[in-house]
Amino acid sequence: MGKSLFDKIWDKHVVKSIPDGPEVLYIDCHLIHEVTSPQAFKGIENRGVSLFRPKQILATADHNVPTLNQHLPIKDELSRKQVQMLSDNCARHGVELYGLGHRYQGIVHVIGPELGVTQPGMTMVCGDSHTSTHGAFGAIAFGIGTSEVEMVFASQCLLQSHPKLMRISVEGELSKGVVAKDIILYIIAQLTSGGATGYFVEFAGSAIRALSMEARMTICNMSIEMGARGGMIAPDETTFAYMKGRPFAPQGTEWDRKVAEWKELYSDGDAIFDEEIFIDAAAIEPMITYGTNPGLGIGVTGSVPALDKVPDENEKKVIAKALQYMGLEAGKPLLDMPVQHVFIGSCTNSRIEDLRMVAGVIKGRHKHDGVNVMIVPGSQQVAAQIVEEGLDKVFEAAGFVIRQAGCSACLGMNEDKVPAGEYCVSTSNRNFEGRQGAGARTLLASPLTAAAAALTGKVTDVRELI
Amino acid sequence: MKAFTTISSRIVPLPIENVDTDQIIPARFLKATTKEGFGENLFRDWRYDASGAPVRDFILNNPLYEGQILVAGKNFGCGSSREHAAWSIADYGFKVVVSSFFADIFRNNALNNGLLPVVVTDAFLQKLLNLDRMDTVTVDLAAQTITIDGTGEQEGFAINGYKKTCLLNGYDDIDYLLSIRPEIETYEQSRK
C-alpha cells in the first residue's frame, strides 16, 4: 500500500514507539514566542537540565508587543516584563532571538517561511495553534501547549499518537474575487469548527496546486479552526521557487540534493485516508462569518440562517447564542451592514501578497469616513517591502493606518482592540466572543472583502468593486 | 504532577458547545509568566460583566452548584493552544472535565496537568447535564468508568494506556523523555 505525504514524514521522525502508548516523535524545528514559553523555561531550570538542542529553536516576540513605537520601552508593565523575560531566557540558553527592533522580527508563522526556516519534510512545533501554517510547505507542523514546549526543550521530542488522516481536494477554478481565505472559510463552514478534530488534513486538488505559497499558508493556517491538528500541502515547483535563496534555505549543491528529496514528498496514488472530502472550487463565493466560531460563515451575498431552518437543536442553540452576542438577526443578509473597523493583519493574512491584494482594490480611492482601518504587516520584512513597492503611499492616501509587525488586534493582547459592541471586518482567524477585545464583534473575511468594507464602511461584495 | 485518584463529586454543568480557550481564559490574562492564579479569571467574561460585577446567572456564580467535575458541551477547549486554559480550570479546583469530545491540544494540555478529560457519548452527556444539583458522579480512572452514583448508570471511557499510568502515578512526559536522551541521540546520528 502506498504512503500518504503525512506518513512519509511521520515515519522518518519516530524515534521509538511506546507499547500501548504514543510514539516518540522527533522535532526538527521549534519556534517560540514570549507568551507560551516563560513557564517552560522555568520548568527546565527547576529540573536543573539544559536545553537539549537550542540551535533547533528560533524565537521572536509577536503576541504581546505594541505595534506603535517599538523602539521605545513597552509601556504596559506586564507586557514589558514578559518580552524581557523572553530575551533573558534566550540569552541564557543560547536560543536565537529575533526580538523587537530586529529586521527579522515578526509574527512567528510569517517569519519562519519568509526566512526559509520552514522546509518540506520537517516536523515543526510552536506553542501556538496556528503553527499549522507551516504545513503549506509539506511539513508536519502543529501547535502545542507549554508543557509540550518544555518537553521539546528537554528532549527535542514529543510523545504523540498517530492522528487520523483526512484529504480535502478542491478541484476546478475559483471565480473572480474568490481567494484562499474564502476557500478555507468555505471548508470550515462545511465541516464545522470541530469537524476535523482528531485528524491531520492534507489539502490537494487542482485549485490548491494553482495557489501561491502565501495563499497556501492562509489555507493551512486555519486548519485548526475546524479542529484539525494541522494541515499540509505537498511541495512542488511553486514551493521550491518561493524558498530558493531565502536566508536559511539550503544553498548550492545542498539545495539540489534537498529539492530531489522534497520531490518525493507527496501522497502515493494508492495512499489511504480515513476521510476524503471533495470541494468544487467554482461553488465558492467570497465568504464572511456572522457568528462566534469560524465555522459560522456564509457567502457574502447570503443570509444568516433562519433558526427554524436549523434542524439540530444544539446547533440552533449555538447559532442563537452567537447571534445574540453579534447583535444580528436570524434570516437576514449581512450585505450593507455598517462596520466601524477593518483589521488587516494576523498570521492568516498579513503577508506581502495579502497587502498587494488590498492595495489593488483601494488604489486611488479613500476609505469611508465611518470606519477605522488598520494594517499590521506580519513582519519587519513585509513592512520594508510595502515601502519598497510604494504600497504604503497607497494605504496612506486611502486613510489607512499602518502599524508595526505583531499579532495585534487578532487576539487583542496589546492595546489594539475593537471596542465593545462595534463591528470589525477582520482578515484574522478567530471570531470568538471577545477575541478582538471584550464585547468586540468580528466578521472574518478575505483581504479583498476587508478592503471593500474599508471603502464603503459596510459589508460589501468585493466583486462589485473590482 | 500529583497522582490522580478516584473522584466522587457533584458536577458543575455548562451546557454550551464549542467552548473555546478565549472564553476559558481571555488573552489579556496571558501576560503572566507563572502557572499559578489563573483560576480567578476562569471564564472571566462570562463570569463578570464589564464593570467587574458577577453575572448572576452564570453557573460559577451560582452558590447552589459546586464540585470537582465540570461537564460541558461538545468540542470543549477549541481554539488557541494556550495551556493557561487547563491551568485556570485546574487552579479553580476542577479535577475532571467531561464532554462528548475535546479539542486535541486542550486534551493534551489537560492531561499534562493532571486534569482528566473524560469523553462520554452524547446521550450520557445529556444525562449528566440534566442531573439534580445534589447528585454525585464518580470518575474511576483505574477502571476507566464514569458513574452516576444515584442510579448506577455508567459509561466506560478511553484513555491511552501510557497516559493512564502517568496520571495514576503522577509521572510526567518530561521525566520519561529525559530518561531516553541517549536513544534520541542515537536516532539523530542515524539520520546524518
Interface residues (C-beta under 8 A of the other chain):
Chain A: K12 V15 K16 I18 D20 G21 P22 V24 Y26 V35 T36 P38 Q39 K42 G43 R47 V49 F52 H63 N64 D76 L78 S79 K81 Q82 M85 G127 D128 S129 T131 G143 I144 G145 T146 S147 E148 E150 M151 A154 S155 Q156 C157 L158 L159 S161 P163 S193 G194 T197 G198 I224 G227 R229 N293 N314 K317 V318 K321 L411 G412 M413 A420 R430 F432 E433 G434 R435 A438 G439
Chain B: I16 E17 N18 D20 D22 Q23 P26 A27 R28 L30 K31 A32 T33 T34 K35 D45 A50 G73 K74 N75 C78 G79 S80 S81 R82 E83 A86 F101 F102 A103 D104 I105 N108 N109 N112 N113 N160 G161 Y162 K163 D172 D173 I174 Y176 L177 L178 I180 R181 E183 I184 Y187 E188 R191
